[in-house]
Amino acid sequence: MTKSNYDESSIRVLKGLEPVRQRPGMYTRTENPLHILQEVIDNAADEALAGYARTILVTLHVDGSVSVADDGRGIPVGPHPEEKVPVVEIVYTRLHAGGKFDKGSGGAYAFSGGLHGVGVSVTNALSTRLDVTVWRDGAEWQIGFAGGEVVAPLQKISRLKDSRSGTKVQVWPDPKYFDDRVIPHQELARSLKARAVLLPGVTTILLSEKTGQTEQWKYTGGLEDYLRESLADAELVVPLWSHEGYVGKADDTFAEGEGAQWVLAFTQEGGVVRESFVNLIPTTAGGTHEAGLRDGLFQAVKGFVEQHGLLPKGVKLLPEDVFARVSFILSAKVLDPQFQGQTKEKLTSRDALRLVASQTKGPFELWLHRDLEAGKKIAELAIRAAQSRQRSAQKVEKKKGSGVAVLPGKLTDCESTDLQRNELFLVEGDSAGGSAKMGRDKEFQAILPLRGKVLNTWEAERDRLFANAEVHDISVALGVDPHGPQEAVDLSGLRYGKVCILSDADVDGAHIQVLLLTLFFRHFPQLIDRGHIFVARPPLFRVDVEARAKKPARKIYALDEGELTHVLDKLRQEGLRETAWSISRFKGLGEMSAEQLWETTLNPDTRRLLPISLGAWSVGETGQRFNLLMGRGEAASRRSWLEEKGHQAEVDI
């Protein structure tokens, strides 16, 4: 075996935009170039959101490039006061540089989708060429990039004879970074249409040079027109309800201007339409703002039902019952949004749940009581959904009754028998299990504490599996027998729709995750195939911020070092000194109180769950990797692999 040297020269520092080209999947979606174009469109939309741009024109050129032009203020072209380089150059060549960090008064963008400053610099990094034209300060300026580097320095092209201003960015995406070089036309058109909806009075245009086709959108009716058009011929139970609510100056919890606008529709049958946005960014995977809307509606309808005595005996109303037949378009404004990943498909800001819930609950209650007939129709819809859910759960219970197993003594089970709702948390350690038992929602969350490390079951024979007490307890609690990937298996006894691995955010916790994932992949593969397995992601840090002026004391949680840096940057922007906060690092789940564990890890509306799937790999490829990592006879191969790939790991020791 060839020996490799590990010395000072082995450490490589990635500079400029090189990290993006090395790991493009960390910064953007790589199925096609649409997302890197969205970054440019988002910047134009943010100019419109700030009230400066009225038109956004996207052109698909014959040579495969795409240009985005707006009539906003134009990117500043003067030298940066600290970097002494033209600002337009910094924006496109430096990660973590942008105009959206300063969220306080006087910032260029009070509300925007950008927060990391890695948007258009990623676009530049993954393009063979990128040209920027700026109309500003009575002149036309141009700068050109290739492979992320400046090839045509900024220069003034001409003086303008009018007061025109704006920016045009033309992008040639580099096909080597994308699975498919074709930009999906429908998705691009839908994105531009949504911008027009969310920015009443702003015109968005999509022009194709190849076909000569032009599509143009301008909505004066905003969200209501869009939802009515999306629902087409669906029969509404009650008229559409549109409203908006924003925080004023006197609020102690949220910043002035934060809030949301929304439009709701209740239908008897057919599909539902649900779209949400944060500062104009489409959040296709939802997030805490959608959870806030659901919570606000549920509290309002629940109060209405109880006040009028509408709930039949034996029926319990849940948030999903109220939400079952709701279609909505939700547009939230959040001062400093946190997203899951750079692709911004899911909002994870915990405060957004309380923000949207507080703005929706009161107005919806007023609307329900103002129109009692409409309120009772909405209540009937929710009650029927609850009755249907309970009947479905009873059917599942009858199926499971034929072979009753004695459940493990250390399992703290839930009360519900609704498979779709029930969750089982496999918790590392008894102390964490104790906090989880106290912090959980006992109605639908069950806790199974695991003592010590689970057996490495990669090479374990199936008939010997139950010799291990932990594996035996997991199988009995789940209600599913071990099986192979191609075996017909009876999952009618499955007792939980979600099985969540909950371990410490350290090396030992990661090891336990791998051991449990090995068990599920090898001996319960159908649970992975059908999307039942998840990994919970508890935070590693807690930042305690002291009370200041009108703002009460706060506790802010950070998943990892990267999020911690972002939280501290935000606190500094608020004008706080370093002494105004303290940072605690959780050594393990056992250090968390029941309340903290609920808020950060167990609450379905604010937690972070990582769904487990095979992704782009086949079963065979995944099996080979598991064999390399877990096989007893693979020590030499493991060592070689670690020497080759070990530098890629981000290990917290």
N, C-alpha and C positions, 0 to 999 in steps of 0.2 A: 504494500500500500504506500502511495506517495505521501510523504509527510509535508505538511504546509507550515510555514513559519507564521507565528502570531506575534508581531512586535508593533512598534509605534507606526511603522509604515502601513500596517494592515487597516488602520482606521481611515476611512474616507469621509470627507465632509462634502455634502451636496450643497452647491451654492446656486443662488439665483432661482431660476425656474426648473433646475435639474431634478429636484424631488418630484415635481409633477410628471415629468417625462419618464422617470423611473417607475413610479407607482400611480399611473393616471386614475386607476379605479378608486383611490383614496379621495380624489378631489371631484370626480364627475362620473356620470354614467357613460360607459364605453360601448353600449349597443350600437349607437349611431351618434353623429355630431350634434343632435338637437339640443342637448343640454348646454353645450358650450356656447351655442347661439342664444339660448335662453338667458345666459348671463348678460349678454349685450342688450337684449330686449328688456331685461329687468332694469338695467341702468336707465334706459330711455323712459320706461314706465315710472321709475322713481322721480324723474324730472317732471313727469306729468302729475304724479301724486303730490309733489311739492308745489304744483300750481304754475309751472313755467312752460311746459310743452303741451301742444294741442294736437299734434300729429305724429304718428309713428309709422314709418314706411319700411317694410321689409321686402327686399328684392332678391329673387333667385336668379342668378346670372347664368348665362349659357356656359361659361367656363367652369361651373361647379362651385363658384364662390357665392357667398351670401352677404348682402349689405343691410345694415340697420341704420336708418337716419331719423333724427328727431329735430324739433325746432325749439329745444330747451336753451339753457344758458351757455352750453358749450363747455367742454372740459378745460379747466385753467391751463394756460400754456406758459405762464411765467415760471421762474425758478422757485423751487421749494425753499422756504426760509432756512431749513436746516441742512437738507441734502444738496442744495445748490445745483439741482438738476431739474429740467422742465417737468412740471407736475404731470403732464400727460404721458411722459415717458415713464415716470415712477409707477403710475396707475397700471400700466401694461407690462411692466418688467419686474415688479417687486411683489412677492407674497406679503400679505398682511399690510397692504397699503391701500387707503381708500378714504372717501369723504363721509363714511357712515359710522365712524367710531364715536364721534362727538355728538352724543344724543341730547345734550343739554341745550339751554337757550343759546341761540347764536350758531348752532351747528348747521351745516349745509343741508342735512336731511334729518328732520326730527323723527319721521317714521319712514323706514325703508326695509327692504328684504335683505339687504346686504349687512353682514355683521362681522365677517372674518377678514374682508379685504383680499380674498383669494379668487374672486369671480372672474373678471376679464383677464387677469394675469394667467389664469388657467387656460382660457380661450387662446391667448397668445402662445402659450407654451405648446399647445397641441395643434398648432396650425403651421403649415409650411410658409404662409405669408399672412400678414395682417396690416392693412393700411388705415390710418385714422385721419380724417379731415375735420377741422374745427373752424366754425365761424364764430368769432368772438372779438370784442373790442375793436370793431370796425375793420377787421382783416380776416383773410382766409389762411389757415395754417395747415401744414401736412407733415406727417411723420410715418415712416414705414418700418416694419419689423419682419424678420424671417427667422423661423425656428426659435422664436422668443427673444431674439437679439435685435437691437436697433441696426438697420442697414441704410436707412435714409433719415438722417437727423432732422429734428424739427426745423422747419423753415417757413417764413412768411411768403405765401404765393402771390397775394395781391391785396390791395385795399378794396374794401367793399363800398359800393355806392349807396347802399341802403343800410337799415339797422338789423339786418338778418343775424340770427344767432342759432347755434345748434351743433350737433355732432353727427358725423357719418363714419361708421366702422365697417370695413369690408374684410371678410374672413375667408381664407382658403383652408378648410380643415385638413389635417394630415391623415390620410386613410389608414396609415399603419397603426394608429392608436384606437381604431374603432372596428367592431365586428362587421359593420355594414356602413359603407360610405353614403348611402342614400338617406336623405333627411325625410322622415315621414311627414308628408304634406298635410294630412288630416290633423295630426297632433299639433303641428305648427299653426295651422289655421285656427284650431280650437283655442290655443293659447292666446292668439291675437284677439280673437273674438271675446274671450274672457276679460282681457285688458280693457276693451271697449265698454264692456258691461260694468266693470268696477270703476271706470273713470268716465262718468257721464259727461258728454260733450267732447270727449277726446276721440279722434278718428284714428283707427288702425287700418293699415292697408297691406295686403300681400300681393305682390306682383311677380309673375313668372315670365321672364324674357323668352323662354323656350316656347311656351304655348301662347303667349300674349294675353293670358287670362289675368284679370284683376279682381280681387275680392276686397270688399271694403265694409267696415263695421262702424256704426256710430249709434249708441243707444242714449236716448234722452230719458227713458223710463227706468234705466238701471237694472237692478237685480230683479224687480218684479216682472219686467218685460222678458227677461232672460228665462226665468223659471216657468212662466206661462208658455213660452215657446218650447222649452225643453219637455214639458209635460204633454204637449200637443193636445190630443183629444181626451185626456184623462178626466174623469168626472170628479169634481171637487166636492168634498163633504161640507165644507164651509168655505167662505171666500178666502183668498190669499191674505195673509197677514204680514205686512212689512213694517219694520220699525228700526230705529237706531238709538243707541245710547252711548254717550261718551262721558268720561270723568271730567269734573270741573276743578277749579283751583283749590277748593276747600278740602278735597279728599286727602286723607292722611296715608292711604295705602298705595294708591296708584298715581301715575303721572298724569298731568293735565292733557286731555286729548286722547288718552287710551280708551278703547271700547270697541264697539262693533256695530255693523248694520247687517240686517238679515231679512229674508223673506221666507215664510213657511207655507206649505200646502199640505192638507190632509186628504188622502184619497182612499177609497174603499178597496180597490184592487189594482193589479198591474204593478209594474216596476216603480221604484222610487228613485228620485234624482237627488243626489247629495254631493254638493261641491263646496269646498271651503278654501279660503285664501287668508294669508297673513301679510299685510303690507303689500298686497298685489301678487304675492308669490303663491301659486297653486299648491295646496297641501293635499296631494292625492291620497296619502295614507292617513289623513285626518290629524288627530292630536288633541291636545288639552283644550283648545278653543271649542272643538266640537263636543268634547266631554262637558264643557261648561254650558253650552247650549242645551244639551240633553238634561243636565242637572237642573238648570233653570226651568225648563218646561215641565220636568217631572214634579218638582216642588210645587209649581203653580197648579198643575192638574190634580195632584194629590190633595192639596188644600181645598180645591174646588169640590172634588168628589166627597171629601169628608164633611165639608160644610153643608152640602146638600143631601147627605145620606144616600149616595148613589151606589155604594159598593155592596154587592151581594155578600151574604155570609159565606165564609170559607175561602173567599178570593183575596189574594194579596197582590197589590199593584207594585210592579217593579219599573225602573226607568226604561228598560227595553220594551215594556208593554206600551208605554206612552209614545215611545219613539218608533214603534213598529211601522206605522203608516205615514210617517212624516217625510216629506221632501223639503229640502232647504237649500238656499244659497247663503253662505255666511262669509262675511268679509270683516276680519278683525284688524284692529290697529294696535300693535304692541310696541312699546318704546324700544325694547332691546330683546328681540325674539331669540330663543334658543331652538335649534332644529336638530333632528336626529340625522347626523351626517351632512356632508356638504351639499348633497342633492336637494335638501330642504323639502322632502316629501312629507315630513311629519313634524308638527310643532310639539316640543317637549317642555316649554316654559310652564312650570307648575302654577305660577301666579295667573296665567291666562285662564285657567279653569274658574277661579274665583271671580276674575274680572268679567268674563262673559256671563257667568251664572248670575252675578249681581246686577248686570245690565238687562238681562232678559226676564228674570223671575217677576219683578214688580209690574212691568208693562203688560206681560202676558196675563197675569192675574186680573189686572184691570180690564183687559179685553174680554176675558172669559165672563166676568161678572157684568160687563156692560151689555153683552149679547148672550143671555142665558140659553137661548135655543142652540146657538153655535157651541157654547160651552158644554152642553149636555151631549151633543153629537160627538164631540171630541172625547168626552168621558166614556161614552158607549164604545167607541173604537178601542180605547185603551183597555176597558174591562173585557171586551171580547178577546183581545189579544192575550190577556192574562189567563182567561178560562181555557183558551186553546193551548197555551203553554203548559198549564197544569194537567190537562188531559193527556198531552204528549208525554209528560214526565211519568204519569201513572202507567201508561202503556209500557214504557221502558222498565218500570219496576216489576211488572208482571213477568216480563221475559226473564228478569234476573232472579226471580224467586225460586226457580226450579232447583238450583244447586247452591245452597247457602254455605259459604265458607266462614269459618270463625276468623274475624278480622284481627290483625295484630293488636296486642294490648297497648303498645305505645302509640298507635295511630289515634290522633284526635280528629274524629270524623266531622263532616259538616251535616247540616240538617236537611238540605235540599236533596232531591232525587233527580234534579234536572241535569242530564248529562251535558248539555250545551253550556251550562253555567258553572258547573262544579269544577273546582281546581284542587289539585294535590300538590303541596310543596314538599319536596324531599330536602330536608334541612340538615346542614352539617352541624353536628354537635348538639348536646342536650341543652346548653345554656341558650343558644340561639333558638332552639326549638321552643323553649319556654317563652321567650319574647314573642316569637311568631304566634304561639297559641293565644297569648293575651292580646296581640295587636291585630289578628286576623278578623275577617267578617265570618263569624261562625255559621252563618246561614249557608254559604256556598264554598268556603275555603277550608280544606283539611290539611293537617300537618303530620308528617311522618319524620321524626328525627332519626338521623343515622349516626351510629356510634362508631367512630374510627373510619378507616379507609375501607371502601367497598372492595370486594374481591375483583381481581383482574379476570374477567370472564371470557377473554378472547379465545382461549383454547380450552375452556371448560366444557366438559360433556354435559348435554342437556339433563341427563338423568342424575347428574351430581350437583346441579345448580342449587337445589334446595337444601343441600348440606350447609350452605352459607345462610345464616339467619337473616342478614340484611337483604339478600336477593329474594329469599323466601317471603319476607314481609312486604317487599315492594310488589311482587307478583300477586300475592293474595289481596293487598290493598287495591291494586288496579282492577282485579277481577279478570285478568287475561293470562292465559298460559303461554310459556315460551314457544316460539315458532320460528320457522325459517322464512327467507325472503319470498319463496314461491309457494309456500304452503297455504292451503285454504285454512283460514283461522276464524274462529267465532269471536267477534268483538262485541256481541250483544251484552256480555257481562261487564263491559268497561264501565267503570263507575265515575270517571272524571274526564271532562272534555279537554282540560289542560293539565299536563304534568310538568311542573316547574322545578328545575334544579336550582336550589338556593344555597350557595356556598360563599365563603369569605372572598374578598377581592384581593387575594394574594396567591402565591405560588401553590400552597397546599390546596387552596380552594379550586384553583385551575386543575390540579391533579384529580381532585374528586369529581369535577365536571367531566374530565376525560374518561375516568373509570365508569361513570354512570352512562355516558354517551356510548361507550364500548358495549355495555350491557344492552342498551336499547337497540343499537345497530345490529349486534350479533344475534340477540335472542328475542327481541320484540320489534323487528323492522317495520311491521305494519303501522305501529304507532308513529314512527317517523314519517312514513309515506303519507299518512292521512293527516299530518299536521298537528299531532297531539303533544309533541315534546317541545319544551321551551327552556331557556336558561335565563334566570333572573339576574339583573345587573344592579346590585346595591352600590351606593356611592362610596368612594374612598375617603372623601374629605367633608367636613362641615365647617362653614365659616360663620362665626357668631359676630354680628354687627351690633354695636351699641346704639341705643336710641339717640336720635338727633332731631332737634326742632320738633316738627310735627310727626316725623316718622318714628314709629315704635321700633323696639329692638327686633332684629331679624335673624333667622337661621337659614343659611343658603347652603345647599348640598351640591357637591361636584363629583361627577362620575370618576374622573381621573385627573392627571396633572394638567392636561390641555384645558379641560373645563375650569379647573381651579385658576389658571392664568387668566382665562376670560372673565371669571367672576371678579378677580382682583382688579383687572383693568376697568371693569364697569364701576366698581366702588371708587376708584381713583377719579374717574370721570364725574362722579357725583360730588367730588370735592372733599372726600374723606381722607384723613391722614392715615398713615400705616398703623398708628396706635389705636385707631377706631374699631379694629376688628382683631379677632384671634382665630387661628386655624387649628382644628382638631383632626387627627387622622384616625380613622377607625381601624383598630388592629384586627377586628373580627366582628361578625354579626352579633356575638354575645354582648358587645359593648353598647349596642343600640337599645334604647328603650322601646317598649311596645309601640308607643306613639310614633317614634321616628321610623321604625321598621314598616309600620302601616303607610306612613306618608310617602316614603321613598321607594318601597319595594313591593308592598302588597296591594295597595290601592290601585284598582284597574285603571283609574283615570290619570294617575300621576306617575306610575311606575314605568320601568323600562324592561320589557321582556324581549328576548332575542329568539325568534322562531327557528327551530332546527330543521333544515332540509338538506338534500344532497347538492343543491345549487346546480352549477354547470357540470359537475362530475357525474359519471355513471356509477352504478352500484359497484362494478368491478374496480374502477379506479379508487373509489373510497375504501373498498375492502383491502386493496394493496397498501394504501397509506396506513390504515389501521394495523395491518399485519407488520408493517415496518416499525410502527410506534409501540405496539403492544405484544408482538410475538416473542416468545422466550428465546428462540434461536436466531433472532435478528440483531443481537447486540453489536456485531461488527458493522452491519449496514446502518444501524442507528447512529453509531459513532461517526461514520463517514458523512452521513446526512447532516448531523449536527455541526460538523466542522465546515461543511459547505454552506449550510443555511442558517446556522446559529446566530449570525450577526443581524438577521432580519427580525429576531424576536424582541419585543418590548417587554422586558422582564422586570417586575417590581419585587426586589429581594430585600 
